[in-house]
Amino acid sequence: MQRKLDIATALIHRPAVLFLDEPTIGLDPHARSELWNEIARLSKAGLSILLTTHYLEVADKLADYVTIVDRGRAVAEGTPEELKAELRGDSVNLR
């Protein structure tokens, strides 16, 4: 509830830009999904949102532009489509 209250408080004054730093940390899966849907709705309504997240699938779905940061340095940036196109068959194998 605290996360939801924090975001509601940030929206009360109708900001031009909304800054969100890992807004779904600590939320249950249902609340997380609702919040991502609300963020998408706000973005489509014209609100500029600067979002930090570790969830790449969320960045892929919601972002117009992505910057990937590693150890404090931007290592890749572009639209989600541009970044995925750069992979050209690269893969990660986990054991």
GROMACS elastic network, one bead per residue, 0.5 to 0.9 nm:
[ bonds ]
;  ai    aj funct       b0    kb
    1     4     6  0.51572   500
    1     5     6  0.61282   500
    1     6     6  0.86069   500
    1    27     6  0.84791   500
    2     5     6  0.50145   500
    2     6     6  0.60887   500
    2     7     6  0.87324   500
    3     6     6  0.50755   500
    3     7     6  0.64056   500
    3     8     6  0.86546   500
    3    23     6  0.68494   500
    3    24     6  0.74330   500
    3    25     6  0.83126   500
    3    26     6  0.82388   500
    3    27     6  0.78647   500
    4     7     6  0.52981   500
    4     8     6  0.61447   500
    4     9     6  0.85571   500
    4    23     6  0.86727   500
    4    31     6  0.89287   500
    4    35     6  0.81368   500
    5     8     6  0.50196   500
    5     9     6  0.59863   500
    5    10     6  0.85371   500
    6     9     6  0.51837   500
    6    10     6  0.62906   500
    6    11     6  0.88454   500
    7    10     6  0.50138   500
    7    11     6  0.63286   500
    7    12     6  0.88686   500
    7    20     6  0.82085   500
    7    23     6  0.81193   500
    8    11     6  0.51675   500
    8    12     6  0.63604   500
    9    12     6  0.54076   500
    9    13     6  0.80058   500
   10    13     6  0.69562   500
   10    14     6  0.78681   500
   10    15     6  0.76517   500
   10    18     6  0.74600   500
   10    19     6  0.87772   500
   11    14     6  0.52160   500
   11    15     6  0.64696   500
   11    18     6  0.77404   500
   12    15     6  0.80223   500
   14    17     6  0.86991   500
   14    18     6  0.89237   500
   14    47     6  0.89012   500
   15    18     6  0.62997   500
   15    47     6  0.78970   500
   15    48     6  0.88138   500
   16    46     6  0.89665   500
   16    47     6  0.63133   500
   16    48     6  0.64824   500
   16    49     6  0.87013   500
   17    47     6  0.63246   500
   17    49     6  0.55795   500
   17    50     6  0.72410   500
   18    47     6  0.72949   500
   18    48     6  0.62937   500
   18    50     6  0.62033   500
   18    51     6  0.81980   500
   19    48     6  0.87114   500
   19    49     6  0.59467   500
   19    51     6  0.61024   500
   19    52     6  0.84869   500
   20    23     6  0.57569   500
   20    49     6  0.73427   500
   20    50     6  0.61688   500
   20    52     6  0.64117   500
   20    53     6  0.87851   500
   21    24     6  0.87532   500
   21    50     6  0.82445   500
   21    51     6  0.58655   500
   21    53     6  0.69759   500
   22    25     6  0.59008   500
   22    51     6  0.72098   500
   22    52     6  0.54542   500
   22    53     6  0.50730   500
   22    54     6  0.76194   500
   23    26     6  0.86804   500
   23    27     6  0.86786   500
   23    32     6  0.86626   500
   23    35     6  0.82893   500
   23    51     6  0.82068   500
   23    52     6  0.81350   500
   23    53     6  0.79447   500
   24    27     6  0.54348   500
   24    28     6  0.84381   500
   24    31     6  0.81016   500
   24    32     6  0.55568   500
   24    33     6  0.88771   500
   24    35     6  0.73487   500
   24    36     6  0.82639   500
   24    53     6  0.86778   500
   25    28     6  0.87896   500
   25    32     6  0.83668   500
   26    32     6  0.87820   500
   27    30     6  0.79633   500
   27    31     6  0.58339   500
   27    32     6  0.56060   500
   28    31     6  0.54034   500
   28    32     6  0.60330   500
   28    33     6  0.86769   500
   29    32     6  0.50043   500
   29    33     6  0.61642   500
   29    34     6  0.86602   500
   30    33     6  0.52063   500
   30    34     6  0.62834   500
   30    35     6  0.86759   500
   31    34     6  0.50386   500
   31    35     6  0.61096   500
   31    36     6  0.86477   500
   32    35     6  0.51507   500
   32    36     6  0.62439   500
   32    37     6  0.86419   500
   33    36     6  0.51832   500
   33    37     6  0.62186   500
   33    38     6  0.86648   500
   34    37     6  0.51079   500
   34    38     6  0.62166   500
   34    39     6  0.86748   500
   35    39     6  0.61289   500
   35    40     6  0.85749   500
   36    39     6  0.50505   500
   36    40     6  0.61912   500
   36    41     6  0.86254   500
   36    58     6  0.78303   500
   36    62     6  0.82360   500
   37    40     6  0.50860   500
   37    41     6  0.62168   500
   37    42     6  0.87094   500
   38    42     6  0.61601   500
   38    43     6  0.85500   500
   39    42     6  0.51338   500
   39    43     6  0.61647   500
   39    44     6  0.86527   500
   39    49     6  0.82035   500
   39    62     6  0.80976   500
   40    43     6  0.51090   500
   40    44     6  0.61902   500
   40    45     6  0.85830   500
   40    61     6  0.87885   500
   40    62     6  0.61390   500
   40    63     6  0.89518   500
   41    44     6  0.51667   500
   41    45     6  0.61734   500
   41    46     6  0.88838   500
   42    46     6  0.66200   500
   42    47     6  0.56526   500
   42    48     6  0.83001   500
   42    49     6  0.84307   500
   43    46     6  0.52689   500
   43    48     6  0.62399   500
   43    49     6  0.67582   500
   43    62     6  0.82844   500
   44    47     6  0.72499   500
   49    63     6  0.89327   500
   51    59     6  0.85626   500
   51    63     6  0.86326   500
   52    55     6  0.89888   500
   52    59     6  0.87752   500
   53    56     6  0.73449   500
   53    58     6  0.78580   500
   53    59     6  0.73640   500
   54    57     6  0.89604   500
   54    58     6  0.85731   500
   54    59     6  0.85406   500
   55    58     6  0.54009   500
   55    59     6  0.66164   500
   55    60     6  0.88211   500
   56    60     6  0.60460   500
   56    61     6  0.85683   500
   57    61     6  0.61900   500
   57    62     6  0.85989   500
   58    61     6  0.50772   500
   58    62     6  0.58866   500
   58    63     6  0.77912   500
   59    62     6  0.52995   500
   59    63     6  0.51032   500
   59    64     6  0.85029   500
   59    65     6  0.85457   500
   59    66     6  0.70378   500
   59    80     6  0.75669   500
   60    63     6  0.59975   500
   60    64     6  0.83726   500
   60    66     6  0.82347   500
   60    79     6  0.85204   500
   60    80     6  0.53967   500
   60    81     6  0.81098   500
   61    64     6  0.87374   500
   61    80     6  0.83073   500
   63    66     6  0.64304   500
   63    79     6  0.76327   500
   63    80     6  0.72540   500
   64    78     6  0.84795   500
   64    79     6  0.58304   500
   64    80     6  0.71803   500
   65    77     6  0.73471   500
   65    78     6  0.54644   500
   65    80     6  0.66077   500
   66    76     6  0.80727   500
   66    77     6  0.54507   500
   66    78     6  0.54952   500
   66    79     6  0.58136   500
   66    80     6  0.64097   500
   66    83     6  0.83329   500
   67    74     6  0.63844   500
   67    75     6  0.75798   500
   67    76     6  0.57895   500
   67    78     6  0.66747   500
   67    79     6  0.86854   500
   68    73     6  0.82919   500
   68    74     6  0.56953   500
   68    75     6  0.58009   500
   68    76     6  0.51963   500
   68    77     6  0.61458   500
   69    72     6  0.58921   500
   69    73     6  0.52256   500
   69    75     6  0.57189   500
   69    76     6  0.73393   500
   69    77     6  0.89144   500
   70    73     6  0.53732   500
   70    74     6  0.64263   500
   70    75     6  0.64267   500
   71    74     6  0.85003   500
   74    77     6  0.73344   500
   76    83     6  0.75518   500
   77    80     6  0.85943   500
   77    82     6  0.84748   500
   77    83     6  0.70177   500
   78    81     6  0.79249   500
   78    82     6  0.58202   500
   78    83     6  0.60135   500
   79    82     6  0.51184   500
   79    83     6  0.62714   500
   79    84     6  0.86473   500
   80    83     6  0.52069   500
   80    84     6  0.61790   500
   80    85     6  0.85674   500
   81    84     6  0.52109   500
   81    85     6  0.60807   500
   81    86     6  0.87257   500
   82    85     6  0.50942   500
   82    86     6  0.63830   500
   83    86     6  0.52562   500
   83    87     6  0.70597   500
   84    87     6  0.55168   500
   84    88     6  0.77926   500
   85    88     6  0.60260   500
   85    89     6  0.89398   500
   86    89     6  0.87240   500
   86    90     6  0.88597   500
   87    90     6  0.52201   500
   87    91     6  0.81088   500
